Amino acid sequence: MFYEPRNDDHGLPYNPFKACVVPRPIGWITTLGHDGVVNLAPFSISNQLSYDPPFVFFSGSGAMEEAGAAPRRKDSVVNAENTGEFVYNMATYALREKVNLSSLHVPPEVDELALCGLTPAPSRLVKPPRVAESPVNMECRYHCTLTLPSNSAGGVHHVVVGEVIGLHINDEAITDGRVDWLKIQPLARMGYMDYTFVNHVFTMPGPKGEEYRPGQVGETADAVKSGRAKAPTPVGE
Ligand SMILES: Cc1cc2nc3c(=O)[nH]c(=O)nc-3n(C[C@H](O)[C@H](O)[C@H](O)COP(=O)(O)O)c2cc1C
């Protein structure tokens, strides 16, 4: 089949686009409202953008609530822009019900961490708290917002980019010096109302004959040069 998204002529019962970019990690974003109230919301349109320095993003889509009004900006977007900070917490299979609950559209004065029965853990470099139950929390400094148009009248997408300036990893989530996905079971969104989580991992070295390049396993070129980072075992071996 072929269709043109602008014409929405896929002929299927449900729009297949989101189902075709999978699995999407779920950034579980904590921010602070202007009165210091904690906001928490999941965003599956979210990911890493770079690693040196690390940038991450989440995308809040808004629609017009009344004819002629400005599109609603998600509280997470407004708060990240106003305060210049957010925390990107990792969503996991064990936390799936709370991740889902935190997507409730509630007034900005409601503390959504408390609403979901979650525990705030203090951040070190930013004011929004971390989700204590989440094994990975990235403290982010707001960098910029990319505004994308929507096909729907009055819609808009705000892609919020932040630099990760502090990274917490629960010690129990590290096995033999590596982040242990099988223990953490990161949660990801598929299409429709379907989700998946990591329960299988395989390793594949680079192709035979390929020269090792700094960055292949996430270490920075400077760290390798200075000896701070260990190069991975030779590729193709
Ligand atoms: C798993 C999951 C993923 C979601 N991903 C997105 C997303 O990528 N973008 C978006 O605008 N809304 C997304 N939502 C809906 C938002 O979480 C929801 O609109 C929330 O109320 C926004 O909160 P805020 O206004 O406090 O920022 C998602 C919901 C769930 C359950």
PDBQT file of the ligand as one rigid body, heavy atoms in Angstrom, charges set to zero:
ROOT
HETATM    1  C1  LIG A 301       2.533   6.637  26.766  1.00  0.00    +0.000 C 
HETATM    2  C2  LIG A 301       2.074   7.990  26.375  1.00  0.00    +0.000 A 
HETATM    3  C3  LIG A 301       2.815   8.739  25.474  1.00  0.00    +0.000 A 
HETATM    4  C4  LIG A 301       2.421  10.045  25.113  1.00  0.00    +0.000 A 
HETATM    5  N1  LIG A 301       3.173  10.743  24.217  1.00  0.00    +0.000 NA
HETATM    6  C5  LIG A 301       2.817  12.005  23.884  1.00  0.00    +0.000 A 
HETATM    7  C6  LIG A 301       3.622  12.764  22.975  1.00  0.00    +0.000 A 
HETATM    8  O1  LIG A 301       4.656  12.311  22.473  1.00  0.00    +0.000 OA
HETATM    9  N2  LIG A 301       3.230  14.038  22.701  1.00  0.00    +0.000 N 
HETATM   10  C7  LIG A 301       2.114  14.591  23.258  1.00  0.00    +0.000 A 
HETATM   11  O2  LIG A 301       1.808  15.747  22.974  1.00  0.00    +0.000 OA
HETATM   12  N3  LIG A 301       1.337  13.900  24.122  1.00  0.00    +0.000 NA
HETATM   13  C8  LIG A 301       1.675  12.637  24.467  1.00  0.00    +0.000 A 
HETATM   14  N4  LIG A 301       0.911  11.930  25.358  1.00  0.00    +0.000 N 
HETATM   15  C9  LIG A 301      -0.200  12.614  26.020  1.00  0.00    +0.000 C 
HETATM   16  C10 LIG A 301       0.327  13.534  27.148  1.00  0.00    +0.000 C 
HETATM   17  O3  LIG A 301       1.025  12.775  28.119  1.00  0.00    +0.000 OA
HETATM   18  C11 LIG A 301      -0.868  14.241  27.819  1.00  0.00    +0.000 C 
HETATM   19  O4  LIG A 301      -1.436  15.160  26.893  1.00  0.00    +0.000 OA
HETATM   20  C12 LIG A 301      -0.498  14.992  29.092  1.00  0.00    +0.000 C 
HETATM   21  O5  LIG A 301      -1.698  15.422  29.733  1.00  0.00    +0.000 OA
HETATM   22  C13 LIG A 301       0.346  16.214  28.844  1.00  0.00    +0.000 C 
HETATM   23  O6  LIG A 301       0.595  16.780  30.096  1.00  0.00    +0.000 OA
HETATM   24  P1  LIG A 301       1.006  18.286  30.347  1.00  0.00    +0.000 P 
HETATM   25  O7  LIG A 301      -0.053  19.183  29.741  1.00  0.00    +0.000 OA
HETATM   26  O8  LIG A 301       1.033  18.321  31.839  1.00  0.00    +0.000 OA
HETATM   27  O9  LIG A 301       2.345  18.497  29.728  1.00  0.00    +0.000 OA
HETATM   28  C14 LIG A 301       1.242  10.606  25.692  1.00  0.00    +0.000 A 
HETATM   29  C15 LIG A 301       0.473   9.832  26.588  1.00  0.00    +0.000 A 
HETATM   30  C16 LIG A 301       0.887   8.555  26.917  1.00  0.00    +0.000 A 
HETATM   31  C17 LIG A 301       0.061   7.732  27.878  1.00  0.00    +0.000 C 
ENDROOT
TORSDOF 0
